């Protein structure tokens, strides 16, 4: 890796024809017809003209100088094979098919080009692996090199390895020289921030680099596949600094599998309310109707003051999910946060967070589920009964039980006296109110008399 100062000193004018005598024939392309291959000439002007007798650089030499400067800047940049990555080869819509991700990528593409026109401030490019972050960052670097800017590109894990390597006796680069080169590069691209081994030494070096560049307001481009919420707070505060840092997302951070976890579809919130819950049921007997009315009353009371747990059990189609969503709608209307999770999908998503494509870490999602202000677990018991799933549910249930965190559970389980570690907590009367909806399935219309079906106008609850 060459010294920046030495490279820049070598970017001056030189005769590209070497020490060849002017009249010596060339092997290869014909010499420039204007200067004969010398690279310079005297101005063809009359005596008395200010340029008379002056040696001027030929156009061929200027072109060679520009090409030579570009080559030197490219070698210094450390882009290597990434020199082929340009905006022209980058699809403006990205690689994802969903509309939100396409919109995000187009916006990032436009802002990256604007940054090249005025390379000031910081750009942080985020997105899962394979979304084009490195390509976009390299395209920025290559376009700026074409414009004569000095750029240094570093893949963060490799950079840290090189810094460690400078302490070895065989290193031909001093640690201080390399570290200073990175800290003070006129434009620095840090690729793959967060993909390095997290050690105190590595975090300290990155903090020093980023903090110096932040204080000096040196243009910087950063790419990361990590969620910024999971990264070092000091580094993130620099990346998000108002007036200096811009965050560009290349893909929606809520992939389709994740979007259902914690989120309630607007149509469900609109359709499943307390007003549309039909406590008359589907031709129930007196006892069955009483269970529906008791469940509706308990859900309303919980929504008004979510204290402890509310567990609604019963067969399919009796209105359990309807009442749970109605509770969520009432709380959301007050501005309170709610996490709604269909338990089988929650287990699938927790497994998904271990994969390289996940935009969030398992620990972050798991802690969010355990500690959210109000958690709704829909259809407990329908998940695959693997040891891993049982263990995760046990940890969630135990934590929320111990902390007395408001929780709503729907389930088809009987919750008999034969208790396991999960059901024993659900039946704990000091924390949980357990209500059994013992009524006919709302969805089975054949069980309602025809005249009653014609009169019925209220929505039939789900769940």
N, C-alpha and C positions, 0 to 999 in steps of 0.2 A: 504494500500500500504506500503510494508516494506521498511525500509531504506536500500539503496544499500550497505553501509559499513557493516551494521549488517548482511546482507545476506552473503556477501563474507567472513566475519569472521567465519560464521557457515559452510562454505564449506570444512572445514578441516577433518582429519581422526577421526572417532568415531567407537566404537564397536556397530555394528548393532544388536548384540544379547542382548544389554542392560546390566542389572546387574545380569543376570542369572548365578548362579554358573556353572562352566564348566561341571559338571556331571549331572545336572538336565535335565531330558528328555524333549524334545521339543514336542509341539503339532503342527502338521502340517507337512511340508516337512522334509525329512531326513536332518540332519546336514551335513555340508561339511565333506567328508571323510578325507580331508587333515588336517583341523584344528579342527574338532569336533564341529564346530559352534562358536568357540571363536573369529574368525576374525583375529587371529594372531598365529604365531608359531615361534619356534626357528629353526635356520638353522641346518640341518642334515649334519654337516661337522666335520672333525677330529679336535682334539685339535691342536692349533697352527694356524688354518686357520683364516684369518682376520674376517670372519663372525661368528666364534665360539662364542656361547653365546648371539648373537645378536637376538633381536626380530624383525621379519619381518612381513609385512602385507600379509595376505593370498590373493590369487587370488579372492576368493569369496568376501572378504571385498572390494577389489579394484573395483569389478563390482558393488557392492552395493553403494560404494562411488560415482562412476560415475553416476549411476542411480539417486542417491540422489541429486547430483549436478545438473543434468539435470532438475529434478523436481523443484528445487529451482530457477534455471534460468528461467524456464517456468513460475513459479508463479510470479516472479519479472517482467517478460516481459510484463504482462498485456494483453497478446494475448487471454487469455480465450478460447472461443469456436473456435477461429481462429487457434488454435493449430493443427487442422485437415487439414489446407490448406497447401499443399505441392506442389512441382514442379511435382511430379508424377501424381497428380490429375488435373494439369493445362494443358489444351490442347495446344500444341506448336503452333498451327495455329490460336488460338483464336476462337471467336464465330462468326466472320463476314465472309461472303462469297465472298466479292469482293477481287480481287487479290492484290490491293494496301494495304488494311488493313491486309490481311494475311501476306504479306511481312513485314509490320511494326511490327506485333505481333511476328513473328519469330525472328526478330532482337532484339526486347525487351527481349524476353525469353532468348536468348543467352547472352545478356549483363547482365541480372539479375543473371544468373548462374556464369558468370565471376566475377561479383561483390562479390558473396559469396566466391569465391576462394581467392579473394584479396579485402577484405572490406575496401576500401579507397575512399575518395572523396564523392561526392553526386550523387544520382540518383533521377530524377524527372519523375514519371510515369504519363502520361496524357492520356485522352480519355473520351468519354461520359460515362454516368452511364451504368453499366451492361457489361462493356468490360473486366473486370477481373483485374482492378488495385489493389483493396484490396487483392484479392487472391495472386497476384504476390508479393506484398509487404509482406504479411504474410508468403509466402513461403520462401522469403529471410530471414525473421526473424527466422523461424523454422529451416532452414538449418544451420544458424549460431549458434543457440542455441545447435544444435546437435554437433557442433564442439567446444562447450565450450565458445562461446562468450556471453557477457552480452548485451542483447538487451532490449530496452524499446519501446513499441508500444502505440501510443495514437491517438485516433480519435479526430481531432482538436476541433469540437464543444463540445465533452465531456470533453476534457482537459480544455478548457476555463471555462466550468461550474464548474469543480472541483476546479480550481484556485479561482473562485469567491466564491465557497462554503467554502474555508478555512478561509474566513473572518468572518464566522458565529460563534457564541458562542458555538455551539454544535460540531464544527469540531474537530476531533481527530488528524488532520494533520496540521502542521503549513504551512502557505503560502510559507515562505522562503524555507522550506525543500522540498516541492513538486516542486517549481519553479527551485530550484537548481538541483534536481534530473533529471528533464527534460533537463535542459540546458547542463548538464555535462554527461549524459548517454553515455557510450562508443559507442553505436550505437543506434540512435534514428530513429523511423519510425513515420512520421506524416501523418496520413491518412485523406483524405478529406479536404485538405487545400483549403480555399475559400468557403466552404459550411457553415461556421459559420456566425453568425450575425455580420455585419461589424459595429463595434463601435470604437471610438478612443481608448478606453481602450484595446479592443481585438487586434487591429492592433499594439498597442504599445507593448503588451506582446509578440506577435508573432515576431515582429521585434527584440526584445531583445533576444529571444531564437535563432532565425536564425542568427542574427549578431554575437552572442557569438560563436556559433558552426562554423560559417564561419571563424572567426578570429583564432579559435583553430584548424581548419581543422579536426573536429570530423566527422566521417562517418555518413551520414544522408540519409534517403530515404523519399521521399515526393510523395504523390499521389494527383491528382487534376482533377476534371472534368471541370474546368474553363479554358478559354483561358489565357495563360500567359500574353497576351497583355492587359487584363482587370484587372490584379492584381497589388498590391502595387509595385511601381517601385523598391524600395530598396530590397524587398524580391526577386523579379524576377532577379535583378542584381546578387544576391547571387546564385540563382538556375542556372543561365547561366554562372557563372564565368568561364572563360577559364582556362583549366587545372585542375579544381575542379569539376564542375558540368556537368552532362550529362542528356539530355532530351530524354526520351523513349516514343514514341507514340504507343499506342495500336490499334489505328484505324485511318483511314484517317480523317483529320479534315474537309474535304469537302464532306459530305454525298451526295448521288446521287441527292437528291432534290436541294441541294445548288450548286452543281457543274455547273449547267446551268446558275446560276445567276452571271452575271458579266463576264462570259466566253463565247468565241466564238469558236465553233468547228473548228478545223484546216481545215476540208474539205470545210466549208463555206468560210473561208478566201481565200482558194485556188481557189474556183469556182467563188466567187462573187467579181470581181475586176472591175476597171474602163475599162480595156481592153476588158473584156468579156461582158460589158453592151452593148446591141444592141439598139442604139438609133433609128434604122429604125422601131422598134416596130413590131407589128403583123398586117400588112396591115393598118396602120393608115391613116387618111386624113392629110392634110397639118398642120392644127391646132394641131392635136394630136401629130404629130411628133415633132412639135415645142416645145410642153410641155416636151417631153422626152429629147430633146436636152438642154432645159433650166435647167432641173433638173440635168442632167449630168454635165453641166458647173458649176452650183452652188455647187454641191457636191465636184467637183474637187477643186474649189476655197476655200471652207471651209476646206478641208483636208490639203491644203497648208498653210492656216492661220486660225485656228479654233477660230474665234472671234464671240461672240454672239451665236445666236441659228439658226438652220436650221430645218424647219419643212416640211416634204414631205407628202402630203395627196393624196389620190386617192383610187380607188377601188382595189380589190384584184388582184394580178398578174400583176401589172403595173411596178414593179421594185423598189418599195420603200425600202424594206429590202435589196435588192441587193446593192443599192447605199449607204445605211447606213453602211453595212458591208465593202464596199469598202473604205469608209472614215476611218473606224476603222483600216483596213489593212494598209493604208498609214501612219496613226499615229503610229501604233505599229512598223512599219518598221523603224521609227526614234527613237524608244525607249521610246516614250511617253506612259503613262498609259491610258487605256481605260476601261470603265465599260459598258458592253452591257447587257441590261436587257429586256427580253420579259415581258411586263408589267403584264400579268396574273400570270406568274411564280414568278415575283418579289413580288406580293401581297401575293401569297401562302407562299413564303419563309419568308416574314416578320411575317406572322402568326405563322409559324413553330418555329421561334426563341423564342416564348414564352414557348415552351414545354421543359420538363426536358432533352430530348435527344439532344437538340441543343448544338453544341460545341461553339457557339458564342451567345452573348446577342443581344436582339433586338436593344438596343441603339447603339451598335457598328455598326451593319449593316446599320441602318437607317442613322447614321452620315456619314458613308462611301458613301452611295448613294447620300446624299445631297451635299457632298463636293468633290466628285471625280473630277479630272481635266477635263475629258471629259466623259459625260454620254450620252449613246444612249438608248432611250426609244422606243422600238419597239412595234407597235400595240397598241398605246394608245387608250383607249375606248373599248377594248375587255375584260377588266377585269370585274369581277362581280361588278355591281353597288351597292355595299353596302355603307352605310354611313361611315363605317370605312375605306374602300378602297378609297373613294372620299377624305376623310380627309387626309389620308397619301399622296396621290398624290398631293393634294393641298399644303401640307407643303413642299414637294419636289420642286414643280414647283415654288412656291413663293420664297423659299430660293434661288434657282438658278437664278431666275429672278432678285431678288434684288442684288445678288452678281455678276450678269453678267457672270456666269460660263458657258463655252462652252457646248452646249447641242444639240443633234440631236434627233428629234422626227419623228416617222412614225405613220400614223393614217389613218383610213378610214372615219374619221369624216369630215363633211362638213365645220365646222368652220364658221357658218353663223353669221350674224350680231347680232343674239340673244345670247349675250355673257354671260358666267358664269365666276366665278373667275379664272378658269384654262384657258379656251379658250381666254379670254381677254388678258392674258399675252402672249399666243402663237401668237396672232395677233399684238402685240405691235411692230410697225415698227422700234422703236429705238433699239430693241434688236433682234427681230426674223425676219428671211426671210421665208415667207410662200409660198411654191410652190405646185401647184396642177398638178399632173400627170393625164391628161385626155386622156387616150389611151386604146385600147382594151387589154384584158387579154392575156399576152404572153402564158399562159398555154393552151389556147383554140386553138389548132392547126387547127381546122376545119375552122377557120376564115381566115387562110392564104391560098392563092392559092397554088395548088399542086406544080407548077413549082418553086415558091418562097421557099416552104419547102425544095425542093431538093437542091436548091442553098445555103440555110442558113447553115452556119457552126459555127456561134458564139453562145455562151450560151444564153439562154433566162433567163433574170433576174427573181428573185422571189420577192414576196411582192407587 
